[in-house]
Amino acid sequence: VFYLTKVLVSLFSGVFTVDKSEPIQAIRGLRAPVLFFHGLADDFTPPAMSQTLFDAVQQHGNAELALMPDARHSASIAVHPQKYKDIVTSFLKKYCFISNQQ
């Protein structure tokens, strides 16, 4: 899966390669809204890594970080489904990706 993702991203972006990526440098110039989720019980990727990425992009005022208690790696939605849904819905409404009427 990783190899396929690497190839597809490289093909479509024409610039970005996963094996040469420097996330902090790449995200600093990002202006698009970004929502980070990270489980506080993640023992694969330390939560501090998401905090560092968030800190690098929040200067543009369009980033949010949701730290989810008791969630392990990629398990935020499984551990806190309603909280996850509420955060995503709020984020999408805030940045006009979905209507406030929904």
Stockholm file with secondary structure:
# STOCKHOLM 1.0

chainA/1-102         VFYLTKVLVSLFSGVFTVDKSEPIQAIRGLRAPVLFFHGLADDFTPPAMSQTLFDAVQQHGNAELALMPDARHSASIAVHPQKYKDIVTSFLKKYCFISNQQ
#=GR chainA/1-102 SS CHHHHHHHHHHHHSSCCGGGCCHHHHHHTCCSCEEEEEETTCSSSCHHHHHHHHHHHGGGSCEEEEEETTCCTTCHHHHSHHHHHHHHHHHHHHTTSSCTTC
#=GC SS_cons         CHHHHHHHHHHHHSSCCGGGCCHHHHHHTCCSCEEEEEETTCSSSCHHHHHHHHHHHGGGSCEEEEEETTCCTTCHHHHSHHHHHHHHHHHHHHTTSSCTTC
//
